[in-house]
């Protein structure tokens, strides 16, 4: 959801730019960009946000708003370096295609032929190919814990991670389903290092960043200059914005997540991709590799086009190729639009910034060429300011008042209240979480998922009988509510014991 907001906001911005005539577009567009970003920053009380847009190899917008960290209030600039999260993945896919071009890797070669020490609990892992990993059809389960709180920095981190799957089973037969897997991408560090004779981080520097002129980009966090580094921001236990105690870095997860970069460098990366692998006379990868990277490689119901690391879909008359990212304290998005010869990148040093209204507004601007409704904020983002100090009754009052007086300003979809309850629960505010879940069930009494959440709230407070009651209610509403059925079985077994 968070990533969708960033991607959608960026495309609204870039579509506004291209709808203006050449004589007025620069001044008008800059004001539009400024107002959109300032509005978002103020609405969400963001620490910082940066945006860059390029068209026809010319940077047409590049600005930073806010601070690198709220503890120091050092101003952001377009040189400020952000953790890019999953925007890292297309760089890794590009490195793989370079090795394919060099004859050192085969796209349909088996993973175990390049990483012989990779083993899993069932023999199906032997069928995984490099292509399966790049289009997220390998079946390798996703990461459960990135261990940002205890990062590894040494050269052996990637190999140890690849050796850690011996007791893990595949989720499905390779190549048969789509399932996004950061873990699978992390194993590619070993493929790249073994095929090239370099560490993963060194290879990326020598073969992508340096030829592209990306001087402040690195997959190795200790290389980020202190004067350019940003800080991750999260909603703390008291639901106030705070600097995260951990930075999202662990060398064992380098390929999936740990690119650090800035707007200036990412706009050079945009040039590389818009020019099908070339920048300033340097060819980073071939046009054939461009076609393989950006064309659909796997079909999955309900998904946009799944390419090799990239995702793509049509908006209006244009095809958009993009990848977003989100980790502790950061949100990012990168998109390029070949038919417009344009690209954009956005970064924010927080992880709570999103809006369910974004995609609809994007469609209005791109298809109807106008925005009919202002950006909205999920109602729970306002309720968080009251629940701990003034309680559920104040939240109810604010909820109904805003729904009556400002229905255009906030989004009132039920899933936002559900998410709010879990945010409270995970931060140890169990009583307040239960109150939100109760309120939610009052609003939507026939929703099995929300009844299940209420059961979770009661269970967190060890009120087992009430939990059972609401798990049963969830199953009554929806007989296919598998989680509730599982919990009922567990609780009844425990009662007998």
N, C-alpha and C positions, 0 to 999 in steps of 0.2 A: 504493500500500500504506500509506504513512504517513498519508494523508488518511483512509483507511478506519478506521484505529485511532482517530483523534480523533472521527470521526463516530459510530463504534460505541460508544466509551466514553461519549459524551454521551447517546446514546439509552438505554444501560443505566441511567445516572444518572436521566434524566428518567422512565423507566418505573418505577423504584423509587419515585420521589416519588408518582406517581399511584396506586400500588397500596396506599398507606397510608390509613387512615381519617383524617378531618379532624382529629380530636382529637389524634392523635399524629404526624401526617405531618410537621409542621415540624421538631420536634426530631429525630425519627428520620431524616428526609431529610437534614438538615444533617450529622448524624454519618456517614451513608452517603456523601454527597458528599465530606466531608473525608477519610474513610478511603480512598475510591477514588483521590482525587487524590494524597494523601500516598503511597499505595502505588505509584502510577505514578511519582511523582517520585523515590522512593527506588530503585525497581527499575531505572530508566533513568538515575539520577543527573542528573536534569533541572535545568538552571539555573532555569527558572521556568515556571509554568503558571497560567492564570486561567480561571475558569468563571463564567458567568452564566446564570440560568434565570428566565423570566418566565411567569406564568400569570394569565389574566384581568386583564391590564394591571398586575399587581402583581409586583414583583421578589421572588422567593421564595428566591433564592440568588445571591450575588455575592461571590466570594472570590479572593484571589491568594496563591500560594505560591511562595517562592523569591526570586530576585534579578533585577534588570534587566540586570546584566552580572557575570560572575564575576571580572572584573578590578577592580571597585569594590565589589561586594557590596551595592549599594544595593537596598533591599527593593522588591519589586513591590507595587503597589496596584491597585485596580480602575480607577484613573485612568491607569495606565501605558499607553502607546501602542505598539501592535504593527503591524508590516507585515502586511497582511491577505492578500497574494498574490491568488489567483483569486477570493476572496470579493468582490473588486472588481467582477466582471462583472455581477452582478444590479443593481448601482447604475447601471451604464452602460446596461443594458437598460431600466431605469426611466426614465432620461433620454431615451432614444429614444422611449419611449411618451408621455412628456410632449410631445415635439415632434410626435408623431403626433396627439395630441389638439389641439394648436395649429394643425394643418394645415400645418406646416412640413416634415414628413417623411411619406412613405408607407411602410408596412411592406413592401409588395411593390414599392416603387420601386427602380430600379436604382442600385447604388452609384455608378456613373460620373456619374449625374445630379446627385449631391451632391458628389462629389469628382472633378471632370473631369481632374485631373492624375494620378489613379491609373491606371496602365497595367501590363499584364503581357505576357509573351512570346507568348501565344496568345490569339486573339480571344474565347475562351470567357469571359474575365473580364468581358466586357461584359454577360453574363447574370446576374452576381451581384446579388442583392437584399439589402436590409437584413435581411429575415427569414432568408435563408440564413446570414448572419453570426451572428445571434442564436441559431440552433439548430445551429450548427457543421456546416452542409452546404454551405459556400461552395466548398470545394476549395482554398482558399488554404493552402499549406503552413505548418506551425507554425514558431515561432521557433527558430533553431538557437543563437543566441548573444545573450543579453540585454545584453551589454556592461555588466554591473554595475560592472566595473572602470574604465570610462571613461564615466560618466553624462553626459547632456546635460540642461541646465537651462533653456535659452532657449525663447521662445515658438515658434520655428520648428521645434522638434524633431519634432513630430507630422507636419507637412507633409513634411519631408525623409524621414521614414520611409515615408510613403505613396508617395513618388516613387521608392523604392528597389527596386520589384518589377519593373522593366522587363525584366530578364533571367530572371525566375522564371516557371515554368509551373505551371498548376493541377494538382492531384493527380487531379482527376476533374471531370466535368461538374457545374456547380452544381446543388444540389438533389437529387442522385442518391445520395449516400452521407453517412454521418456520419464526421467526423474533427475532433477537438478542435483548434481553432486559436486560440492566443493572438494571433497576428499579425493575423488578421481583426478581432478585437476592437480591437486597437490602431488600426486604420484608422478606427474609429468616432469617435475623437477629432476627426478632421477633419469628419465629418458633423455632429457636435454643434456644433463651433465655427462652421462655415460657416452652419448653419441658425439659430443663435442670435445670432451677432455677438459672442460672447464666447470667451475661451480655454476649452478643455475644463475645466480646473481651476476657473476662475471660475464656469462654468455649474453645476458640481456643487455648489459651495459655496452659491451663491445660490438654487438651485432644489430642492436636496435637503437638504443638511446644515443650513442655517439654518432652513428651515420645520419640520424634524423636531426641532430643538433639539439637534443633534449638534455640540456646541461644540468638541470636540477631534478632529474628523475632517477629513482633507484628503487630496487626491491629490498635493499638492506637498510633498515631504519637508522642504524648508527651513522650512516653517511649523510643524513639530512642535517644541513647547517642549523644550528640553534636559532640564529637570527631569522630564519625563514619558517621554522616549524610552527604549526598550529597545534591547538590542544583540543581533544575530544570533549564534548559536552553532552550530558545526559540529564534526565529528570531524576533527582536524588530521592532518597527515602522520604523526604518531606514534600515531594512533588514540586520542588523548585529547581531551576536550572543550576547545574553545578559542573565543575571540571571533573571528568572521570578519573578515578583513582588508577585506572589502567589504560595504557595505550594499546590499540589493537595491532599488536605485532607478535609474531612467533614464526621463526624461520621454517618450522615444519609445515606451515601453511602459506609459504611465500607465493606459489603460483596462483592460488585462488583469491588472494586478498591483499598482499602487502605492498603493492605499488604505491610509492609516494611521489606526487608530482604537483605541478602548478598549472595555472591557466595558460601561461606562455608556452610551456612545453606541450600541453595537450592540444593546443591549436596547431602545433607542428605535426603531431600525430594525426590530426585531422587532414592536413595536407597530404601526408603519406597515403592515407586511405582514399581520399578524393582523387588523387592522381594514380590510383591503382598500384601503389607500392613504391612510388618515386618521390623524392623531394630534393630540390636544389641539385639535380644531376646525379644524386645518389639513389640507386635502386635498392630498396630494402627487401622487396620480394617481387616475384614475377606477376604478370597480368593473369597467368593461368592460376597462380595461387590466390590472387584476388577473387577470381570467379569461384574457386572452391570454398574460400572463406565466407563469402557473402551470399551464396546461393543456398536454397533450402536443401537440407541433408536428411531431415527426419520429420515425419508427420506425427502429430499427437493431437487428439481431440481437445478443443478449447485453448490451443496454444497458437501464438503467432508463428511465423516461419522460423524453424530452428535451423540455424546454419552451423558452421564450425566455430563455436564459441559465441558468435553474434546471434542476435534475434532481429527479425525484420517483419514489417507489415506495411500495407498501403494506407496512406492518409490522403484523402482527396485524390489527386492525380499523381502523387509522389510516393516513392518507396523509401521508407526510413529504415536505416540499419542502426541498431543501438545496443548498448549494454549499460545497465545501471548497477549501483552498488550501495550497500549499507552494512556497517559494522558498528561496534560500540563507539558512539560519539561522532559518527560521520555518515553523510549521505552524498552520493555522487551520481552523475549521469553524463554519458557521452553519446552523441548521435550524429550521424552524417547522412545527408540527403543527396545522393548522386545526381538526381535530376535537376536539382537546384544548384549543384556544385557548392554546397554550403554545409557547415557543421557547427556544432555547439557543444559546450561543456559547462557544467555547473557543479559547484562543490559547496557543501555546507558543513560546518564543524559542530554538528549536533545530530541526534538520531531520532528525534521526535516530530519531525516536520513533514506533514502530509495533508492531503485533503481528498475526500471521496468525490468531490465535485469537479476535480481537475479534468478527467477524461471527457466529460460532457462539454465543458467550456472549450477544450481543445477542438472537439468536433464542430462546435458552433463556429469558431473562428476559421478553421480550415475549410469546412464545407459550405457554411453560410456566409463566410467572410465578415462576421460580426460576433461580438460577445453580447449575449442577451442577459446574462446574469453574472453578478459579481462573484469573486472567489468566496468560498465558504470555509468555515472551520468546524470540525466535529465538536458537538456540544460538550463532550466530556473534557475538552481542553479548557473550557470555562469552569466547569464544575470542580475541577481539581483545586481551584483556589478557595473552595468553601468546605469541602468534605471533612478535612482534618480539624479545622478550627470551629466551624459552625454546624457541622453535622448534616444528616440526611434531609432534615426538614428544610433547611436552607437550600440544599441542592434541588429538592422538589420545587420549591418556590421559584428558584432561578430558571429551572428547566421549563416550567409551564409559562413563566413570564416571557422568556425569550422566544418560545415557540409561538406565542401569541403576538408579541410586538416586533420580533425580528426574524421571521421565518426565512428571509433571504440571506441572513448573515451566517447562520449555523446550519449544519447538517444533523438531522435527528435520527438517522438510521440506527436501528437497534444494536448492530454489531459494535458501534462505538461505545455504548454503555457497557456491553459485555467485555470489551477490551479494557475499559476503565476498571471494572471490577477485578480483573486479573492483574492489572498494574498495581492496585492496592494490595492484593493478596501476596504478590511476589515481593513486595516491600515490607511485609510484616503487619500491614494494617488489616487484620483479619475481620474485625467487627465492622469496620467501614466497608470492606469488600462485600460482606454479607448483606449490608444495608443496600448497597447498589444493586446487587443481584436480586434482592427482594423487590426493589422498586422496578427493576427491569421486567420481572415476571408479571407485576401488576400491569405494566404497559402492554406486554405481549404474552398473555397467558397461554396461548396455544402453540408456542414455539418450543420444540423439544430441546434444542441446543441451550436455550436460556434456562429451562428447567434443570438441565444437567449442570449448568454453571452454578445455580443456586444450591444444588446438592453438593458441589465441590466446596462452596462457601461454608456450608454446615459441617462438612467433613473436616475442613481445616480447623474448626473450633471443637472438634471431637464430639459433635452432636450427631451421633451415628444414626439414631432412629429417624431424625428429620432428614438426614442425607439419604437414607434408604427410601423414605417417602418420595423424595423428589427425583431420585433415579428411577423409581417406579413410574412416576408421573411422566418422565421423559420417554420411557418405553411405551407407555400408553398412548402418548401423542404420536410417536413414531416407532413402530415395532422394529425398525432397522437401526435403532440407536445403539450401535455395538459397544461403545465405550460404557454406557450406562449399564448394559447387560453384564459386561465384564466386572464392573465395580459391584453390582449386586451380588454376583457369585462370590467375589472375594469377601465381601462383608458378611454374607451368610455363613461362609466357611469359618471365618474368624469367630462369629457368634457361637458356633457349635463347639469350637475349641475352648 
